[in-house]
Amino acid sequence: MNFATRIKELPKSIMRKYIVFSYVIPVISFVLFYILKSINGYGIIYKESYYVASEMFLFLFFFGFFIFWAIIRVRLWVQDGNK
């Protein structure tokens, strides 16, 4: 059985957590960081705030992706051990 088929067998709650941590949290953090920068007086004109926010977005996106990819791999490994 291949990896994609085995992922479909996992509970949907794990996949929801994966989606939230990999995609929703980085977007929210990006928006909040940008709002906080504009409140502090830097605003949209201050280019550095955009660069820092985009770096943080990419870091959180890939961090969440790899962490939950690892969790899914371990979960599948444990399932194989219980069979």
PyMOL Python script that loads the backbone (N, CA, C, O; Angstrom):
from pymol import cmd

cmd.read_pdbstr("""\
ATOM      1  N   MET A   1       0.845  -1.182   0.000  1.00  0.00           N
ATOM      2  CA  MET A   1       0.000   0.000   0.000  1.00  0.00           C
ATOM      3  C   MET A   1       0.892   1.247   0.000  1.00  0.00           C
ATOM      4  O   MET A   1       1.843   1.326   0.777  1.00  0.00           O
ATOM      5  N   ASN A   2       0.592   2.206  -0.857  1.00  0.00           N
ATOM      6  CA  ASN A   2       1.465   3.379  -0.950  1.00  0.00           C
ATOM      7  C   ASN A   2       1.091   4.451   0.079  1.00  0.00           C
ATOM      8  O   ASN A   2       0.082   4.348   0.777  1.00  0.00           O
ATOM      9  N   PHE A   3       1.935   5.475   0.147  1.00  0.00           N
ATOM     10  CA  PHE A   3       1.809   6.507   1.180  1.00  0.00           C
ATOM     11  C   PHE A   3       0.498   7.278   1.061  1.00  0.00           C
ATOM     12  O   PHE A   3      -0.154   7.533   2.074  1.00  0.00           O
ATOM     13  N   ALA A   4       0.098   7.655  -0.149  1.00  0.00           N
ATOM     14  CA  ALA A   4      -1.125   8.445  -0.337  1.00  0.00           C
ATOM     15  C   ALA A   4      -2.364   7.665   0.095  1.00  0.00           C
ATOM     16  O   ALA A   4      -3.281   8.240   0.681  1.00  0.00           O
ATOM     17  N   THR A   5      -2.401   6.380  -0.183  1.00  0.00           N
ATOM     18  CA  THR A   5      -3.542   5.562   0.219  1.00  0.00           C
ATOM     19  C   THR A   5      -3.606   5.450   1.737  1.00  0.00           C
ATOM     20  O   THR A   5      -4.687   5.476   2.325  1.00  0.00           O
ATOM     21  N   ARG A   6      -2.454   5.328   2.360  1.00  0.00           N
ATOM     22  CA  ARG A   6      -2.424   5.186   3.810  1.00  0.00           C
ATOM     23  C   ARG A   6      -2.806   6.487   4.502  1.00  0.00           C
ATOM     24  O   ARG A   6      -3.394   6.455   5.583  1.00  0.00           O
ATOM     25  N   ILE A   7      -2.486   7.625   3.907  1.00  0.00           N
ATOM     26  CA  ILE A   7      -2.883   8.908   4.496  1.00  0.00           C
ATOM     27  C   ILE A   7      -4.408   9.026   4.507  1.00  0.00           C
ATOM     28  O   ILE A   7      -4.979   9.559   5.458  1.00  0.00           O
ATOM     29  N   LYS A   8      -5.063   8.538   3.464  1.00  0.00           N
ATOM     30  CA  LYS A   8      -6.524   8.606   3.401  1.00  0.00           C
ATOM     31  C   LYS A   8      -7.169   7.799   4.518  1.00  0.00           C
ATOM     32  O   LYS A   8      -8.302   8.084   4.907  1.00  0.00           O
ATOM     33  N   GLU A   9      -6.472   6.800   5.038  1.00  0.00           N
ATOM     34  CA  GLU A   9      -7.016   5.977   6.103  1.00  0.00           C
ATOM     35  C   GLU A   9      -6.902   6.632   7.476  1.00  0.00           C
ATOM     36  O   GLU A   9      -7.552   6.189   8.422  1.00  0.00           O
ATOM     37  N   LEU A  10      -6.090   7.674   7.599  1.00  0.00           N
ATOM     38  CA  LEU A  10      -5.933   8.350   8.889  1.00  0.00           C
ATOM     39  C   LEU A  10      -7.228   9.073   9.261  1.00  0.00           C
ATOM     40  O   LEU A  10      -8.013   9.440   8.387  1.00  0.00           O
ATOM     41  N   PRO A  11      -7.446   9.273  10.552  1.00  0.00           N
ATOM     42  CA  PRO A  11      -8.643  10.016  10.976  1.00  0.00           C
ATOM     43  C   PRO A  11      -8.630  11.441  10.422  1.00  0.00           C
ATOM     44  O   PRO A  11      -7.572  12.046  10.245  1.00  0.00           O
ATOM     45  N   LYS A  12      -9.826  11.961  10.152  1.00  0.00           N
ATOM     46  CA  LYS A  12      -9.917  13.296   9.572  1.00  0.00           C
ATOM     47  C   LYS A  12      -9.461  14.371  10.537  1.00  0.00           C
ATOM     48  O   LYS A  12      -9.062  15.450  10.098  1.00  0.00           O
ATOM     49  N   SER A  13      -9.505  14.117  11.841  1.00  0.00           N
ATOM     50  CA  SER A  13      -9.061  15.122  12.802  1.00  0.00           C
ATOM     51  C   SER A  13      -7.582  15.441  12.630  1.00  0.00           C
ATOM     52  O   SER A  13      -7.173  16.591  12.792  1.00  0.00           O
ATOM     53  N   ILE A  14      -6.782  14.439  12.306  1.00  0.00           N
ATOM     54  CA  ILE A  14      -5.346  14.675  12.082  1.00  0.00           C
ATOM     55  C   ILE A  14      -5.148  15.540  10.848  1.00  0.00           C
ATOM     56  O   ILE A  14      -4.306  16.438  10.844  1.00  0.00           O
ATOM     57  N   MET A  15      -5.912  15.277   9.814  1.00  0.00           N
ATOM     58  CA  MET A  15      -5.757  16.072   8.602  1.00  0.00           C
ATOM     59  C   MET A  15      -6.211  17.515   8.824  1.00  0.00           C
ATOM     60  O   MET A  15      -5.627  18.443   8.263  1.00  0.00           O
ATOM     61  N   ARG A  16      -7.261  17.710   9.648  1.00  0.00           N
ATOM     62  CA  ARG A  16      -7.689  19.075   9.958  1.00  0.00           C
ATOM     63  C   ARG A  16      -6.595  19.814  10.713  1.00  0.00           C
ATOM     64  O   ARG A  16      -6.322  20.980  10.427  1.00  0.00           O
ATOM     65  N   LYS A  17      -5.962  19.139  11.683  1.00  0.00           N
ATOM     66  CA  LYS A  17      -4.866  19.761  12.419  1.00  0.00           C
ATOM     67  C   LYS A  17      -3.718  20.093  11.474  1.00  0.00           C
ATOM     68  O   LYS A  17      -3.089  21.144  11.600  1.00  0.00           O
ATOM     69  N   TYR A  18      -3.451  19.218  10.551  1.00  0.00           N
ATOM     70  CA  TYR A  18      -2.384  19.447   9.579  1.00  0.00           C
ATOM     71  C   TYR A  18      -2.670  20.698   8.762  1.00  0.00           C
ATOM     72  O   TYR A  18      -1.787  21.532   8.566  1.00  0.00           O
ATOM     73  N   ILE A  19      -3.897  20.826   8.289  1.00  0.00           N
ATOM     74  CA  ILE A  19      -4.268  21.986   7.473  1.00  0.00           C
ATOM     75  C   ILE A  19      -4.189  23.272   8.293  1.00  0.00           C
ATOM     76  O   ILE A  19      -3.682  24.288   7.815  1.00  0.00           O
ATOM     77  N   VAL A  20      -4.692  23.225   9.530  1.00  0.00           N
ATOM     78  CA  VAL A  20      -4.682  24.423  10.368  1.00  0.00           C
ATOM     79  C   VAL A  20      -3.254  24.875  10.655  1.00  0.00           C
ATOM     80  O   VAL A  20      -2.930  26.052  10.492  1.00  0.00           O
ATOM     81  N   PHE A  21      -2.405  23.955  11.077  1.00  0.00           N
ATOM     82  CA  PHE A  21      -1.055  24.352  11.458  1.00  0.00           C
ATOM     83  C   PHE A  21      -0.175  24.672  10.261  1.00  0.00           C
ATOM     84  O   PHE A  21       0.753  25.472  10.380  1.00  0.00           O
ATOM     85  N   SER A  22      -0.442  24.076   9.129  1.00  0.00           N
ATOM     86  CA  SER A  22       0.416  24.314   7.967  1.00  0.00           C
ATOM     87  C   SER A  22       0.010  25.525   7.148  1.00  0.00           C
ATOM     88  O   SER A  22       0.858  26.156   6.518  1.00  0.00           O
ATOM     89  N   TYR A  23      -1.273  25.859   7.147  1.00  0.00           N
ATOM     90  CA  TYR A  23      -1.729  26.906   6.253  1.00  0.00           C
ATOM     91  C   TYR A  23      -2.398  28.077   6.952  1.00  0.00           C
ATOM     92  O   TYR A  23      -2.130  29.227   6.607  1.00  0.00           O
ATOM     93  N   VAL A  24      -3.261  27.815   7.922  1.00  0.00           N
ATOM     94  CA  VAL A  24      -4.041  28.886   8.534  1.00  0.00           C
ATOM     95  C   VAL A  24      -3.187  29.723   9.494  1.00  0.00           C
ATOM     96  O   VAL A  24      -3.232  30.952   9.441  1.00  0.00           O
ATOM     97  N   ILE A  25      -2.421  29.084  10.358  1.00  0.00           N
ATOM     98  CA  ILE A  25      -1.628  29.823  11.343  1.00  0.00           C
ATOM     99  C   ILE A  25      -0.596  30.741  10.688  1.00  0.00           C
ATOM    100  O   ILE A  25      -0.479  31.889  11.116  1.00  0.00           O
ATOM    101  N   PRO A  26       0.159  30.305   9.675  1.00  0.00           N
ATOM    102  CA  PRO A  26       1.083  31.258   9.037  1.00  0.00           C
ATOM    103  C   PRO A  26       0.387  32.458   8.406  1.00  0.00           C
ATOM    104  O   PRO A  26       0.908  33.572   8.459  1.00  0.00           O
ATOM    105  N   VAL A  27      -0.784  32.243   7.810  1.00  0.00           N
ATOM    106  CA  VAL A  27      -1.498  33.360   7.190  1.00  0.00           C
ATOM    107  C   VAL A  27      -1.957  34.344   8.258  1.00  0.00           C
ATOM    108  O   VAL A  27      -1.814  35.555   8.087  1.00  0.00           O
ATOM    109  N   ILE A  28      -2.507  33.835   9.361  1.00  0.00           N
ATOM    110  CA  ILE A  28      -2.957  34.702  10.441  1.00  0.00           C
ATOM    111  C   ILE A  28      -1.776  35.462  11.040  1.00  0.00           C
ATOM    112  O   ILE A  28      -1.872  36.662  11.298  1.00  0.00           O
ATOM    113  N   SER A  29      -0.668  34.767  11.259  1.00  0.00           N
ATOM    114  CA  SER A  29       0.499  35.442  11.830  1.00  0.00           C
ATOM    115  C   SER A  29       1.038  36.510  10.886  1.00  0.00           C
ATOM    116  O   SER A  29       1.476  37.570  11.332  1.00  0.00           O
ATOM    117  N   PHE A  30       1.008  36.237   9.588  1.00  0.00           N
ATOM    118  CA  PHE A  30       1.452  37.221   8.597  1.00  0.00           C
ATOM    119  C   PHE A  30       0.598  38.477   8.679  1.00  0.00           C
ATOM    120  O   PHE A  30       1.124  39.590   8.704  1.00  0.00           O
ATOM    121  N   VAL A  31      -0.720  38.301   8.720  1.00  0.00           N
ATOM    122  CA  VAL A  31      -1.633  39.442   8.767  1.00  0.00           C
ATOM    123  C   VAL A  31      -1.475  40.207  10.084  1.00  0.00           C
ATOM    124  O   VAL A  31      -1.422  41.436  10.078  1.00  0.00           O
ATOM    125  N   LEU A  32      -1.401  39.497  11.206  1.00  0.00           N
ATOM    126  CA  LEU A  32      -1.245  40.159  12.499  1.00  0.00           C
ATOM    127  C   LEU A  32       0.073  40.929  12.578  1.00  0.00           C
ATOM    128  O   LEU A  32       0.112  42.049  13.087  1.00  0.00           O
ATOM    129  N   PHE A  33       1.129  40.338  12.083  1.00  0.00           N
ATOM    130  CA  PHE A  33       2.421  41.016  12.096  1.00  0.00           C
ATOM    131  C   PHE A  33       2.367  42.289  11.261  1.00  0.00           C
ATOM    132  O   PHE A  33       2.912  43.320  11.656  1.00  0.00           O
ATOM    133  N   TYR A  34       1.723  42.218  10.130  1.00  0.00           N
ATOM    134  CA  TYR A  34       1.632  43.382   9.250  1.00  0.00           C
ATOM    135  C   TYR A  34       0.799  44.486   9.893  1.00  0.00           C
ATOM    136  O   TYR A  34       1.138  45.665   9.792  1.00  0.00           O
ATOM    137  N   ILE A  35      -0.302  44.097  10.562  1.00  0.00           N
ATOM    138  CA  ILE A  35      -1.146  45.075  11.253  1.00  0.00           C
ATOM    139  C   ILE A  35      -0.368  45.741  12.388  1.00  0.00           C
ATOM    140  O   ILE A  35      -0.418  46.959  12.554  1.00  0.00           O
ATOM    141  N   LEU A  36       0.355  44.925  13.171  1.00  0.00           N
ATOM    142  CA  LEU A  36       1.141  45.485  14.272  1.00  0.00           C
ATOM    143  C   LEU A  36       2.216  46.439  13.754  1.00  0.00           C
ATOM    144  O   LEU A  36       2.478  47.470  14.374  1.00  0.00           O
ATOM    145  N   LYS A  37       2.826  46.111  12.647  1.00  0.00           N
ATOM    146  CA  LYS A  37       3.835  47.000  12.081  1.00  0.00           C
ATOM    147  C   LYS A  37       3.195  48.325  11.651  1.00  0.00           C
ATOM    148  O   LYS A  37       3.789  49.387  11.837  1.00  0.00           O
ATOM    149  N   SER A  38       2.004  48.268  11.086  1.00  0.00           N
ATOM    150  CA  SER A  38       1.369  49.509  10.643  1.00  0.00           C
ATOM    151  C   SER A  38       0.898  50.342  11.833  1.00  0.00           C
ATOM    152  O   SER A  38       0.878  51.570  11.754  1.00  0.00           O
ATOM    153  N   ILE A  39       0.516  49.691  12.939  1.00  0.00           N
ATOM    154  CA  ILE A  39       0.122  50.425  14.145  1.00  0.00           C
ATOM    155  C   ILE A  39       1.330  51.147  14.747  1.00  0.00           C
ATOM    156  O   ILE A  39       1.204  52.254  15.269  1.00  0.00           O
ATOM    157  N   ASN A  40       2.484  50.516  14.668  1.00  0.00           N
ATOM    158  CA  ASN A  40       3.696  51.115  15.230  1.00  0.00           C
ATOM    159  C   ASN A  40       4.233  52.273  14.391  1.00  0.00           C
ATOM    160  O   ASN A  40       5.223  52.896  14.774  1.00  0.00           O
ATOM    161  N   GLY A  41       3.615  52.567  13.282  1.00  0.00           N
ATOM    162  CA  GLY A  41       4.019  53.718  12.493  1.00  0.00           C
ATOM    163  C   GLY A  41       4.821  53.387  11.255  1.00  0.00           C
ATOM    164  O   GLY A  41       5.146  54.283  10.476  1.00  0.00           O
ATOM    165  N   TYR A  42       5.150  52.120  11.054  1.00  0.00           N
ATOM    166  CA  TYR A  42       5.922  51.775   9.861  1.00  0.00           C
ATOM    167  C   TYR A  42       5.024  51.743   8.630  1.00  0.00           C
ATOM    168  O   TYR A  42       5.354  52.307   7.587  1.00  0.00           O
ATOM    169  N   GLY A  43       3.895  51.081   8.769  1.00  0.00           N
ATOM    170  CA  GLY A  43       2.920  51.048   7.701  1.00  0.00           C
ATOM    171  C   GLY A  43       3.346  50.248   6.492  1.00  0.00           C
ATOM    172  O   GLY A  43       4.357  49.546   6.510  1.00  0.00           O
ATOM    173  N   ILE A  44       2.555  50.370   5.441  1.00  0.00           N
ATOM    174  CA  ILE A  44       2.799  49.626   4.215  1.00  0.00           C
ATOM    175  C   ILE A  44       4.020  50.187   3.479  1.00  0.00           C
ATOM    176  O   ILE A  44       4.692  49.470   2.737  1.00  0.00           O
ATOM    177  N   ILE A  45       4.298  51.481   3.696  1.00  0.00           N
ATOM    178  CA  ILE A  45       5.406  52.121   2.997  1.00  0.00           C
ATOM    179  C   ILE A  45       6.747  51.531   3.434  1.00  0.00           C
ATOM    180  O   ILE A  45       7.682  51.439   2.639  1.00  0.00           O
ATOM    181  N   TYR A  46       6.829  51.138   4.689  1.00  0.00           N
ATOM    182  CA  TYR A  46       8.091  50.606   5.227  1.00  0.00           C
ATOM    183  C   TYR A  46       8.299  49.196   4.685  1.00  0.00           C
ATOM    184  O   TYR A  46       7.648  48.250   5.128  1.00  0.00           O
ATOM    185  N   LYS A  47       9.213  49.062   3.722  1.00  0.00           N
ATOM    186  CA  LYS A  47       9.368  47.801   2.995  1.00  0.00           C
ATOM    187  C   LYS A  47       9.908  46.679   3.859  1.00  0.00           C
ATOM    188  O   LYS A  47       9.585  45.514   3.627  1.00  0.00           O
ATOM    189  N   GLU A  48      10.715  47.002   4.837  1.00  0.00           N
ATOM    190  CA  GLU A  48      11.349  45.967   5.638  1.00  0.00           C
ATOM    191  C   GLU A  48      10.320  45.133   6.412  1.00  0.00           C
ATOM    192  O   GLU A  48      10.518  43.938   6.630  1.00  0.00           O
ATOM    193  N   SER A  49       9.229  45.770   6.822  1.00  0.00           N
ATOM    194  CA  SER A  49       8.197  45.030   7.556  1.00  0.00           C
ATOM    195  C   SER A  49       7.592  43.944   6.662  1.00  0.00           C
ATOM    196  O   SER A  49       7.263  42.857   7.136  1.00  0.00           O
ATOM    197  N   TYR A  50       7.449  44.242   5.372  1.00  0.00           N
ATOM    198  CA  TYR A  50       6.928  43.235   4.450  1.00  0.00           C
ATOM    199  C   TYR A  50       7.903  42.073   4.303  1.00  0.00           C
ATOM    200  O   TYR A  50       7.490  40.913   4.274  1.00  0.00           O
ATOM    201  N   TYR A  51       9.199  42.382   4.210  1.00  0.00           N
ATOM    202  CA  TYR A  51      10.187  41.318   4.063  1.00  0.00           C
ATOM    203  C   TYR A  51      10.243  40.423   5.293  1.00  0.00           C
ATOM    204  O   TYR A  51      10.319  39.200   5.175  1.00  0.00           O
ATOM    205  N   VAL A  52      10.207  41.029   6.464  1.00  0.00           N
ATOM    206  CA  VAL A  52      10.248  40.247   7.700  1.00  0.00           C
ATOM    207  C   VAL A  52       8.989  39.401   7.823  1.00  0.00           C
ATOM    208  O   VAL A  52       9.052  38.234   8.211  1.00  0.00           O
ATOM    209  N   ALA A  53       7.847  39.992   7.490  1.00  0.00           N
ATOM    210  CA  ALA A  53       6.589  39.249   7.574  1.00  0.00           C
ATOM    211  C   ALA A  53       6.569  38.093   6.576  1.00  0.00           C
ATOM    212  O   ALA A  53       6.075  37.011   6.892  1.00  0.00           O
ATOM    213  N   SER A  54       7.097  38.312   5.387  1.00  0.00           N
ATOM    214  CA  SER A  54       7.101  37.234   4.403  1.00  0.00           C
ATOM    215  C   SER A  54       8.075  36.130   4.799  1.00  0.00           C
ATOM    216  O   SER A  54       7.810  34.953   4.554  1.00  0.00           O
ATOM    217  N   GLU A  55       9.198  36.500   5.406  1.00  0.00           N
ATOM    218  CA  GLU A  55      10.127  35.472   5.889  1.00  0.00           C
ATOM    219  C   GLU A  55       9.493  34.655   7.007  1.00  0.00           C
ATOM    220  O   GLU A  55       9.637  33.434   7.054  1.00  0.00           O
ATOM    221  N   MET A  56       8.786  35.343   7.909  1.00  0.00           N
ATOM    222  CA  MET A  56       8.125  34.638   9.004  1.00  0.00           C
ATOM    223  C   MET A  56       7.037  33.712   8.451  1.00  0.00           C
ATOM    224  O   MET A  56       6.866  32.589   8.926  1.00  0.00           O
ATOM    225  N   PHE A  57       6.307  34.192   7.447  1.00  0.00           N
ATOM    226  CA  PHE A  57       5.265  33.378   6.825  1.00  0.00           C
ATOM    227  C   PHE A  57       5.861  32.107   6.223  1.00  0.00           C
ATOM    228  O   PHE A  57       5.338  31.013   6.431  1.00  0.00           O
ATOM    229  N   LEU A  58       6.952  32.254   5.479  1.00  0.00           N
ATOM    230  CA  LEU A  58       7.578  31.083   4.864  1.00  0.00           C
ATOM    231  C   LEU A  58       8.120  30.120   5.914  1.00  0.00           C
ATOM    232  O   LEU A  58       7.987  28.904   5.776  1.00  0.00           O
ATOM    233  N   PHE A  59       8.733  30.667   6.964  1.00  0.00           N
ATOM    234  CA  PHE A  59       9.268  29.818   8.020  1.00  0.00           C
ATOM    235  C   PHE A  59       8.147  29.020   8.678  1.00  0.00           C
ATOM    236  O   PHE A  59       8.259  27.804   8.833  1.00  0.00           O
ATOM    237  N   LEU A  60       7.069  29.698   9.064  1.00  0.00           N
ATOM    238  CA  LEU A  60       5.967  29.003   9.732  1.00  0.00           C
ATOM    239  C   LEU A  60       5.281  28.006   8.798  1.00  0.00           C
ATOM    240  O   LEU A  60       4.861  26.931   9.225  1.00  0.00           O
ATOM    241  N   PHE A  61       5.174  28.372   7.526  1.00  0.00           N
ATOM    242  CA  PHE A  61       4.543  27.484   6.553  1.00  0.00           C
ATOM    243  C   PHE A  61       5.327  26.183   6.434  1.00  0.00           C
ATOM    244  O   PHE A  61       4.755  25.098   6.544  1.00  0.00           O
ATOM    245  N   PHE A  62       6.631  26.288   6.211  1.00  0.00           N
ATOM    246  CA  PHE A  62       7.435  25.080   6.040  1.00  0.00           C
ATOM    247  C   PHE A  62       7.654  24.343   7.350  1.00  0.00           C
ATOM    248  O   PHE A  62       7.728  23.115   7.369  1.00  0.00           O
ATOM    249  N   PHE A  63       7.759  25.096   8.457  1.00  0.00           N
ATOM    250  CA  PHE A  63       7.909  24.461   9.766  1.00  0.00           C
ATOM    251  C   PHE A  63       6.673  23.616  10.064  1.00  0.00           C
ATOM    252  O   PHE A  63       6.789  22.456  10.460  1.00  0.00           O
ATOM    253  N   GLY A  64       5.494  24.199   9.874  1.00  0.00           N
ATOM    254  CA  GLY A  64       4.254  23.456  10.100  1.00  0.00           C
ATOM    255  C   GLY A  64       4.131  22.274   9.154  1.00  0.00           C
ATOM    256  O   GLY A  64       3.703  21.191   9.553  1.00  0.00           O
ATOM    257  N   PHE A  65       4.506  22.482   7.907  1.00  0.00           N
ATOM    258  CA  PHE A  65       4.424  21.398   6.927  1.00  0.00           C
ATOM    259  C   PHE A  65       5.296  20.216   7.338  1.00  0.00           C
ATOM    260  O   PHE A  65       4.834  19.075   7.338  1.00  0.00           O
ATOM    261  N   PHE A  66       6.544  20.482   7.686  1.00  0.00           N
ATOM    262  CA  PHE A  66       7.458  19.380   8.004  1.00  0.00           C
ATOM    263  C   PHE A  66       7.145  18.730   9.342  1.00  0.00           C
ATOM    264  O   PHE A  66       7.281  17.515   9.484  1.00  0.00           O
ATOM    265  N   ILE A  67       6.731  19.515  10.319  1.00  0.00           N
ATOM    266  CA  ILE A  67       6.383  18.931  11.621  1.00  0.00           C
ATOM    267  C   ILE A  67       5.201  17.985  11.468  1.00  0.00           C
ATOM    268  O   ILE A  67       5.242  16.865  11.975  1.00  0.00           O
ATOM    269  N   PHE A  68       4.165  18.407  10.790  1.00  0.00           N
ATOM    270  CA  PHE A  68       2.994  17.547  10.681  1.00  0.00           C
ATOM    271  C   PHE A  68       3.192  16.431   9.663  1.00  0.00           C
ATOM    272  O   PHE A  68       2.534  15.394   9.754  1.00  0.00           O
ATOM    273  N   TRP A  69       4.079  16.622   8.701  1.00  0.00           N
ATOM    274  CA  TRP A  69       4.448  15.500   7.832  1.00  0.00           C
ATOM    275  C   TRP A  69       5.123  14.426   8.671  1.00  0.00           C
ATOM    276  O   TRP A  69       4.861  13.235   8.502  1.00  0.00           O
ATOM    277  N   ALA A  70       6.005  14.862   9.589  1.00  0.00           N
ATOM    278  CA  ALA A  70       6.687  13.907  10.465  1.00  0.00           C
ATOM    279  C   ALA A  70       5.693  13.214  11.394  1.00  0.00           C
ATOM    280  O   ALA A  70       5.811  12.014  11.639  1.00  0.00           O
ATOM    281  N   ILE A  71       4.722  13.955  11.909  1.00  0.00           N
ATOM    282  CA  ILE A  71       3.710  13.356  12.791  1.00  0.00           C
ATOM    283  C   ILE A  71       2.911  12.303  12.040  1.00  0.00           C
ATOM    284  O   ILE A  71       2.638  11.228  12.574  1.00  0.00           O
ATOM    285  N   ILE A  72       2.539  12.603  10.816  1.00  0.00           N
ATOM    286  CA  ILE A  72       1.776  11.633  10.024  1.00  0.00           C
ATOM    287  C   ILE A  72       2.623  10.395   9.741  1.00  0.00           C
ATOM    288  O   ILE A  72       2.126   9.271   9.811  1.00  0.00           O
ATOM    289  N   ARG A  73       3.901  10.601   9.423  1.00  0.00           N
ATOM    290  CA  ARG A  73       4.780   9.443   9.170  1.00  0.00           C
ATOM    291  C   ARG A  73       4.900   8.563  10.411  1.00  0.00           C
ATOM    292  O   ARG A  73       4.830   7.338  10.313  1.00  0.00           O
ATOM    293  N   VAL A  74       5.079   9.183  11.578  1.00  0.00           N
ATOM    294  CA  VAL A  74       5.185   8.418  12.820  1.00  0.00           C
ATOM    295  C   VAL A  74       3.872   7.714  13.118  1.00  0.00           C
ATOM    296  O   VAL A  74       3.861   6.567  13.564  1.00  0.00           O
ATOM    297  N   ARG A  75       2.772   8.400  12.871  1.00  0.00           N
ATOM    298  CA  ARG A  75       1.454   7.795  13.118  1.00  0.00           C
ATOM    299  C   ARG A  75       1.262   6.546  12.239  1.00  0.00           C
ATOM    300  O   ARG A  75       0.766   5.520  12.706  1.00  0.00           O
ATOM    301  N   LEU A  76       1.657   6.646  10.977  1.00  0.00           N
ATOM    302  CA  LEU A  76       1.556   5.491  10.084  1.00  0.00           C
ATOM    303  C   LEU A  76       2.504   4.381  10.523  1.00  0.00           C
ATOM    304  O   LEU A  76       2.158   3.203  10.426  1.00  0.00           O
ATOM    305  N   TRP A  77       3.679   4.732  10.999  1.00  0.00           N
ATOM    306  CA  TRP A  77       4.659   3.759  11.471  1.00  0.00           C
ATOM    307  C   TRP A  77       4.114   3.013  12.688  1.00  0.00           C
ATOM    308  O   TRP A  77       4.291   1.801  12.811  1.00  0.00           O
ATOM    309  N   VAL A  78       3.446   3.749  13.588  1.00  0.00           N
ATOM    310  CA  VAL A  78       2.851   3.116  14.773  1.00  0.00           C
ATOM    311  C   VAL A  78       1.709   2.193  14.356  1.00  0.00           C
ATOM    312  O   VAL A  78       1.545   1.108  14.914  1.00  0.00           O
ATOM    313  N   GLN A  79       0.925   2.626  13.376  1.00  0.00           N
ATOM    314  CA  GLN A  79      -0.168   1.774  12.895  1.00  0.00           C
ATOM    315  C   GLN A  79       0.380   0.475  12.319  1.00  0.00           C
ATOM    316  O   GLN A  79      -0.203  -0.589  12.532  1.00  0.00           O
ATOM    317  N   ASP A  80       1.486   0.547  11.598  1.00  0.00           N
ATOM    318  CA  ASP A  80       2.089  -0.664  11.046  1.00  0.00           C
ATOM    319  C   ASP A  80       2.563  -1.598  12.148  1.00  0.00           C
ATOM    320  O   ASP A  80       2.475  -2.819  12.017  1.00  0.00           O
ATOM    321  N   GLY A  81       3.061  -1.025  13.224  1.00  0.00           N
ATOM    322  CA  GLY A  81       3.541  -1.845  14.332  1.00  0.00           C
ATOM    323  C   GLY A  81       2.426  -2.529  15.097  1.00  0.00           C
ATOM    324  O   GLY A  81       2.644  -3.571  15.715  1.00  0.00           O
ATOM    325  N   ASN A  82       1.225  -1.950  15.061  1.00  0.00           N
ATOM    326  CA  ASN A  82       0.091  -2.517  15.802  1.00  0.00           C
ATOM    327  C   ASN A  82      -0.648  -3.584  15.013  1.00  0.00           C
ATOM    328  O   ASN A  82      -1.518  -4.256  15.567  1.00  0.00           O
ATOM    329  N   LYS A  83      -0.329  -3.759  13.743  1.00  0.00           N
ATOM    330  CA  LYS A  83      -1.052  -4.743  12.927  1.00  0.00           C
ATOM    331  C   LYS A  83      -0.479  -6.128  13.112  1.00  0.00           C
ATOM    332  O   LYS A  83      -0.962  -7.083  12.504  1.00  0.00           O
TER     333      LYS A  83
END
""", "prot")
cmd.dss("prot")
cmd.show_as("cartoon", "prot")
cmd.util.cbc("prot")
cmd.orient("prot")
